[in-house]
Amino acid sequence: MFGFDPSFFTSLLQVILIDLVLAGDNAVVIGLAAAGLAPDLRRKAILIGILAATVLRIIFALLTTQLLSLGGGLLIAGGILLIWVCWKMYRELTVSEADEHDATEALANADTDGDGKVAGKGPRKTLRQAVTQIIVADVSMSLDNVLAVAGAAQHHFEALIFGLALSVVLMGVAATFIARLLHRFRWIAWLGLVIILFVAVRMLLEGLGAFVSIPEIPLLYTPHAPVVGH
């Protein structure tokens, strides 16, 4: 169906890693917000958070792919937003071990350290407070995910569709597993951050290329490259 196109498979690998890292990142944020709830409310808050993230990814996918296809200034704006995403990811990757452990326990609903408590260190809060915190985070992180996937896929529409579908599946059925995987293998998250930074710079160069002449940079920027959606 696709033929042998090295750039397609490169884009596909980038999309998969971005989805993996950002789905796990989103799950950890949901877990942190739910950690301060009573046990009977924790699962309800996590379910609401994962469902909201899934729906938001679908909505943002429909909007973002159309906007990026216009190129120029919108690609520049997208690149700047992804650089901010990288900064957020860097700060989250340096979160305290205790906080991340609480998030993982809340997602798994299990006492993994044997202290007799599940996510016992989280500050106490109500279900409404936790859900509000989760929804606000979901809006930002779902947009981040869709934008990063669209930027990595570039003009490979099949990779774009696969990436968006994968992000929905990961948040819908595998968020807890992915969060625990990234907690155990931190290098995966760092590699994902580097790839998102690479995508951000490429989007910036492509957007600027619509206004000024930029020399070709192998693997990073080719003048007049096709844009997603074209």
N, C-alpha and C positions, 0 to 999 in steps of 0.2 A: 504493500500500500504506500509506504513512504519512500522506497528505494534506498540506496546507500548515500546518505548525506551526512558527513561528519558533523557539520554545524547543527543539524537537527538533534543528533544524539548528545552532543555537548550541551545544547539547550535543555534537553530532557533531563540529563543528570543534574544540572543546576536547579531545575524546577523541583525535582524530587527532594534534593537536599534542603532547599528553601522551605518546602512544605513540611518536611520532617522537623526542622528546627523551629519554625514559627508555630506549628501546631503544638509542639511541646512547650514552647514559651507561653502560649496562650493558656494551656492547661495549668501550668504552674501558677499563673496569675489568678486563675479561677480557684485553684486550691488554696492559695494564700488568703483570698477573700473569704472562703468558706471555713477556713481553719478556726476562726473565732466563734463558730456557731455550736449550739448544742448538737449532740449526735443525731437526734431525730430530724433536725433541719438541714444538716450538712449535705446529705445526698440530694435533697430537693434543690438546694442552691446550686450544686454542681451540675445537676441535670438541666436546670434553667440556663445556666451559663453556657453549656455545650450546645444546647439547642439554639440559643440566641446567636452564638458564634457561627454555627452552620448556616442559619438563615441569612445572616449579614454577609457572609462570604458569597452567597449566591446573588444577593442584591448588588453588592459592590462589583462583582464580576461583570454583570450586565452594563453597569455604568462606566467602569474604568476602561474596559477594552475599547469602548466607543470613543472615550475622550483621548486615550493615547493614540488612537489611529489618526487624530488630527495633527499630531506631531508638534514641532516648534516649541512654543512657550509652555505647552502642557507637559512635554517631555522634560523640559528643564525643571518645572515645578515638581514633577514626579521624582526626578533625580535628587532634588534637594530634600524632599520628604523621606526618601530612602536613606539618605545620609543621617537624618535625624533618627530614623529607625535603628541604624547601626549604633548610634550613640546610646539609645535606650537599651539595645541588646547588650552593649558593653557593660552598662551599669547593672543590668539584671544578672549578667554572668558573674559579677563580683558580689552578688547578694550573699548575706551571711549563710553559713551552712545550716544554722538552726532554722532560719526562715524557710529555706528550700526543703529541708527535711519535713517541716510542718505541712508544707504544701503537698508533698508526695504522700504523706500519711493521710491527709484529708481526701485526696483523690482516690487512694486505694482503700480508704475506710478501714485501715489496719494499723495496729500498734507494732510498727516495724523495729523499734528500738527497745522494746520490752520494758518501757517505763510505766506501764499500766494505763497510759493515756493515748488517745488518738488526737494528734495535732493539739496538744495541750498547752502549747506556749503562745498560741495566737490570742490577740486581745479580744475580749468578749464583745459581741455585737448582735444585733437583731437580724432576722431574715431579710427584712426590707433594706437595711444598711448593706448587707452582703450582696444582695441582688443588684442594688443600685451601683455598687462598686464594680461588680462583674460586668454589667451591661455597658458602663462607660468604657471599661478596658476592652471589651469585645468590639465596640465600634472602631476604636483606634487600631487594634491588632488585626481585625479582619480586613480593614482597608490596607494595612501594611502588607498582609499576606498576598492579597490579590494584586496589588501594585508590583510587588517583588516578582511574583510569578509571571505577570504580563511582561515585565521588563526583561526577565531572563529568557522567555520564550521568543522574544523579538517577532520576526515575521513567520515563525513556524506555528501556524494556527493549531495543528494537531497537538503540539507540545503544550500550548496554552490551555486547550480544552482538557487534556489529560491532567495537567497541574491543578486546575481549578476543581475538577472532579475529585482528585486525590486529597486536596485540602479539606473538602467537605467530608469525605470518608474518614480521614484521620481524626477530625474533630468529633465526628458522630460516633465512631465505634472504637477508636484506639487512643484517645487522648491520654488516658491514665497510663497505658503501656509506654507511649512515647515519652511522657514526662519522666517516668522511672528510667527509661533508657538513657535519656540525656543527663539525668542526675548521675548515672553510673559512668557514662563515657562523655566527659566534658569536652573532649577535643572535637566531637561532632558539632556541638554548638559553636565553637570558635571557628571551625571551617565554614559553617553556614554564615557567620558574620562576615567573613572575608568575601564570600561569594556575593552576598547582598551589597557589600561595598563596591565590588567590581561592577555589578549591575547598575548601581547608582551612578558611577562615573561614566559608564557607557551611555546611559540615558542622557546625562548632562551633555556629553560630547555630541550625541546625535541631535539633541534639541538645539544646541548652539550652532551646529552645522547648517541649520535651516536659515541662519542669519549672517554668519560669517564663515570665511573659508578656514577649515581646519585640516592640517596634513593627516594623511592616513596613518593610523597606529595599528600595526599588526595585532590581531586577536582582540583588540579593544574597540576600534572604531574604523569603519570604512565609509567614506563619503557617499551620500545618497543611498544608504542602506534602506531596504524596505522597512516599513513600519508595521507594527501589529495591526491586524485588521484589514490590510490591503492585500 
